[in-house]
Amino acid sequence: MNKKYHLIVFGCQMNISDAERVATIIEEMGYKKTSKLEEADLIVVTMCSIRQSAVDRVHWLDDKFKKSERKPITILTGCILEKDKKVFAEGFDYVIDIKNITHLPKILKTKITHKTSDRLFWEQDNITNYLDIKPKHSSKFSASVPIMTGCNNFCAYCVVPYTREREVSRRANKIIKEIKGLVKNGYKEIWLLGQNVNSYKDKEKNINFAELLKIINKIPGDFWVRYTSSHPKDFKQDVIEAMAEGNHITPYLNLPIQSGDDKVLRSMKRWYTAKQYKKIIADLRKKIPNIAISTDIIIGFPGESKKQFNNTVKLFKEVKYDMAYINKYSPRVGTSAFKLKDNVTWPEKKQREKILTDALRETAFENNKKLIGKIVKVLIDSQKDGIYFGKTDTYKSIKISTFAKASVDKQNLIGKFVNAKITKANNWNLEGKTI
């Protein structure tokens, strides 16, 4: 009887990508994937450490495993702080650095007789780069391709430099080979991943991020390229040029601002100003008029006054974002901001969140209304009750319920491109019909 494994993934696209590589290793060992936790002989949790709430979810799972009558092998990997490794070692059978996941077959052969740090942490030389493992993609049409990992920025609120360590870029030829294989197999959407893609550098070939985009854009086929995450301090004009010239590169960008106030940005250790950020946005819109822009924001960072918050509101109204991922600050052990007094009350953070969301709603709706009557390319990703859902090239969600006669095969749309005419604009999404 085949043994079964179950994956639990928390966090960002990089964690999902890590889990897809973990799945390859496990299935090569003869395990079969199951969606049912209670059936699993092996459970792997790929955790996120960005917010304390994410860490708390892993603690909850840890307690659940301890109380379970069944005793599957449990493994914890992903983004883990050193101090958390020691805590989770009390519950999980193995705590493994994601870079050492290639050693998993050897690790599982070790008998569980006592818990020592040497056996649990397996801080061995990483002979094989885990990013070169061919992943078991969870989608048949959209794939993530890591181009680098780690971060050198040490933002005051972030633990990534401590969990992912310093920046390391993949060789460009390996990235290109992986993307060519995906396109050949019919993939329509490629996400380039990294904690700071703008820092990408193949030192041996002297290829930076803009040059990598240009090389990828020359790959023949019908596919889109998106990327995340970007850092404003490293965002250069050559990337704007590469985006403007690239027919595969979609007119969408998530560029985190985090705060619209310069003093707060310095406190966050974000080394750019609101003026510099807005200059990047202006340059993008000059070269790519139809670009959609989203951002990340932290509300109520220690010391943020109402006046400083209002500078963020002002920036939102000026930039006119299409979307924003708004987070209320919460202290995270292991960051330099943890030493600061969290002096913005939770009710005040919730009030500021509402104000900022209202400002975003206005600009998002305003931007969406401009698309009514326009014809856009859409990648269909799901359907329910005859209604199809997807994303435009500008990464806007769209619902399609009306179809031109004989224009498409309604039974086989998921994972395919269609052309749609926008018929209605809502705050956060669009509606349309195929043409």
C-alpha positions, -999 to +999 in steps of 0.1 A: +000+000+000+014+034-010+022+058+017+005+092+015+016+128+022-002+160+028+011+196+023+001+226+043+013+259+030+012+293+046+024+326+032+035+341-001+040+328-036+076+319-028+063+295+000+039+279-025+068+275-050+089+259-022+061+235-015+059+225-051+096+216-050+091+197-017+063+177-034+088+166-061+112+152-035+085+134-016+069+118-046+103+106-058+104+087-025+072+069-035+046+089-015+012+098-031-004+131-024-037+133-004-059+162+003-071+146+035-050+154+065-063+123+084-050+099+057-015+112+056+015+092+067+037+122+062+027+159+068+049+187+056+042+223+067+058+251+047+055+280+071+056+318+069+073+339+096+064+374+084+036+380+109+031+366+144-004+354+133+012+331+107+035+316+134+006+312+157-012+291+131+017+267+130+016+265+169-021+255+165-012+228+140+016+216+163-009+212+192-033+194+169-006+169+158+003+161+194-034+153+203-039+132+172-044+094+177-026+088+145+011+096+145+022+106+110+058+119+105+057+157+107+081+180+090+084+218+093+102+239+066+099+272+049+107+306+065+117+299+101+135+320+126+163+302+145+145+308+178+113+293+164+132+262+152+140+253+188+104+258+199+089+238+171+114+210+175+094+200+206+065+191+185+075+184+149+096+153+141+119+173+118+126+210+114+145+215+081+159+246+065+143+249+030+177+250+014+184+215+028+152+200+015+172+180-011+185+160+019+150+149+029+154+112+018+185+108+039+168+127+068+137+104+068+159+073+070+172+086+104+155+067+132+135+089+156+151+079+189+160+112+205+157+148+196+191+165+190+197+197+171+221+180+148+194+156+136+165+181+136+181+210+119+204+193+094+226+223+087+246+205+061+264+218+030+238+224+003+252+204-025+222+207-048+205+241-051+169+234-041+156+260-066+168+238-094+144+210-083+117+205-110+085+214-091+052+196-091+031+226-102-003+229-086-016+246-117-016+234-153-014+269-168+002+293-143+036+287-128+060+304-105+097+305-113+120+317-085+149+338-100+165+347-066+160+342-029+170+360+002+171+397+010+198+423+020+175+451+030+167+445+067+135+465+068+126+472+104+094+452+104+106+421+084+123+388+093+130+376+057+168+384+059+169+362+090+148+333+075+159+334+039+194+349+046+213+370+021+204+374-016+213+347-040+204+348-077+199+318-099+219+314-131+200+330-160+204+299-183+186+277-157+158+302-154+154+304-192+155+266-195+127+263-169+105+289-186+110+274-221+099+240-207+068+256-192+059+274-224+064+242-244+040+224-220+013+250-225+017+273-195+002+307-202+013+327-171+048+328-157+055+345-124+091+355-117+097+353-079+121+368-055+122+387-023+137+416-043+137+408-080+152+442-088+184+430-071+187+400-095+222+395-109+238+367-127+273+377-119+290+352-142+271+364-173+267+400-160+229+398-165+207+421-144+169+420-140+161+442-169+183+421-192+167+389-179+133+403-188+145+411-223+159+375-228+127+360-215+106+382-238+124+366-268+111+332-260+085+323-286+050+314-276+017+328-263+023+335-226+024+363-201+052+372-177+046+388-143+069+393-114+071+400-077+084+415-053+099+448-062+117+473-040+115+511-050+151+518-040+163+493-066+137+500-093+156+514-123+147+530-156+160+500-175+133+478-160+107+503-172+121+501-207+121+463-207+085+463-196+075+488-222+092+469-250+082+434-239+051+419-256+051+390-231+055+413-200+021+423-187+013+460-179+009+453-141+032+461-112+030+457-075+054+483-060+052+484-022+054+520-007+046+509+029+041+545+040+036+579+023+055+597+050+093+601+046+100+600+084+080+568+088+098+553+058+132+561+075+119+545+107+110+514+086+145+514+071+130+519+036+156+540+019+136+561-005+113+591-003+077+595-013+089+619-040+113+593-055+085+567-054+061+589-073+088+597-099+090+559-106+052+558-110+052+588-133+079+572-155+060+539-156+028+556-168+046+577-193+061+546-210+032+522-203+000+543-202-023+514-195-003+499-166-022+489-134-003+495-102-009+480-068+010+485-035+016+472+000+009+494+031+016+491+068-008+511+089+000+522+125+038+516+124+053+526+158+053+563+161+031+570+131+011+602+139-023+611+123-005+637+102+020+611+089-009+587+082-026+615+062+005+618+040-002+581+031-038+590+023-026+619+002-002+597-017-031+572-024-052+599-039-023+611-060-010+578-073-046+564-079-038+528-072-058+499-088-053+478-057-035+478-024-027+452+002-033+470+035-019+456+067-022+468+103+011+467+120+016+441+147+049+435+166+071+407+153+098+392+175+131+391+157+127+425+139+143+458+149+108+474+150+100+450+179+121+472+201+099+502+193+068+511+213+037+500+195+019+532+204-009+533+178-040+516+193-058+488+176-090+508+172-070+536+157-053+512+132-088+498+122-101+534+117-070+543+095-075+511+076-111+521+068-100+556+056-073+542+034-096+515+020-123+541+012-096+562-007-085+530-026-121+521-035-126+555-052-094+553-073-099+516-082-135+522-093-124+553-112-097+533-130-121+504-137-148+526-152-123+538-179-122+502-192-159+499-200-162+492-237-126+482-241-115+448-254-090+431-232-071+398-232-082+375-203-067+343-189-095+321-175-087+304-142-120+291-129-157+286-135-188+281-115-223+274-128-215+284-163-198+317-152-161+320-159-136+340-139-101+351-148-075+379-148-068+406-174-033+414-185-034+442-159-042+416-132-078+427-127-103+401-117-131+397-143-164+377-145-176+365-179-211+352-182-220+362-218-204+345-248-204+354-284-219+326-305-193+300-317-164+323-306-152+299-279-157+264-266-174+270-233-166+235-221-128+240-223-119+276-213-099+272-181-062+279-187-069+296-220-068+332-233-100+348-245-107+383-257-135+400-238-153+433-240-158+451-206-195+457-200-194+467-163-170+481-138-172+474-100-149+486-072-127+456-072-135+437-104-148+438-139-176+421-159-175+413-196-184+392-225-164+373-251-162+387-286 
